[in-house]
Amino acid sequence: MATIEKFEELEVWKASINLCAEIYKLTNTELFSEDFELKDQIKRASVSVPSNISKGF
């Protein structure tokens, strides 16, 4: 079994980065054009996912 040396090698971290990118794309659409607080909160929450994975590693 291979040993993971960096959190960047974790599949779950890679997936969370992809999720974060998709959320940024979605929140930059017209659907969120007027609700800046919600848009910012969703973006911050999406960034916290890969951040927490890396901290836990």
C-alpha positions as CSV (number, residue, x, y, z in Angstrom):
1,M,0.0,0.0,0.0
2,A,1.4,3.4,-1.0
3,T,2.0,6.0,1.7
4,I,0.6,9.5,1.2
5,E,3.2,12.1,2.0
6,K,1.3,15.3,1.1
7,F,-2.3,16.2,1.5
8,E,-2.4,17.2,-2.2
9,E,-2.2,13.5,-3.0
10,L,-5.5,12.8,-1.3
11,E,-8.4,12.1,-3.7
12,V,-10.8,13.7,-1.3
13,W,-8.8,16.9,-1.3
14,K,-8.6,16.9,-5.1
15,A,-12.4,16.5,-5.3
16,S,-12.9,19.3,-2.8
17,I,-10.8,21.7,-5.0
18,N,-13.0,20.7,-8.0
19,L,-16.1,21.3,-5.9
20,C,-14.8,24.7,-4.9
21,A,-14.1,25.7,-8.5
22,E,-17.6,24.7,-9.5
23,I,-19.1,26.6,-6.6
24,Y,-17.2,29.7,-7.7
25,K,-18.5,29.3,-11.3
26,L,-22.0,28.9,-10.0
27,T,-21.9,31.9,-7.7
28,N,-20.6,34.1,-10.5
29,T,-23.8,33.6,-12.4
30,E,-26.8,35.9,-12.5
31,L,-28.6,33.8,-9.9
32,F,-26.3,35.4,-7.2
33,S,-26.0,38.8,-8.7
34,E,-28.0,40.6,-6.0
35,D,-27.3,38.6,-2.9
36,F,-23.7,39.4,-2.1
37,E,-23.7,38.2,1.5
38,L,-25.0,34.8,0.5
39,K,-22.6,34.6,-2.4
40,D,-19.6,35.4,-0.1
41,Q,-20.8,32.9,2.6
42,I,-21.1,30.1,0.1
43,K,-17.7,30.8,-1.3
44,R,-16.1,30.9,2.1
45,A,-17.8,27.7,3.1
46,S,-16.5,26.0,-0.1
47,V,-12.9,27.1,0.6
48,S,-13.1,25.8,4.1
49,V,-13.6,22.2,2.9
50,P,-10.1,21.7,1.3
51,S,-8.6,23.9,4.1
52,N,-10.0,21.6,6.8
53,I,-8.8,18.5,4.9
54,S,-5.3,19.9,4.7
55,K,-5.3,20.9,8.4
56,G,-6.5,17.4,9.4
57,F,-3.7,15.8,7.4
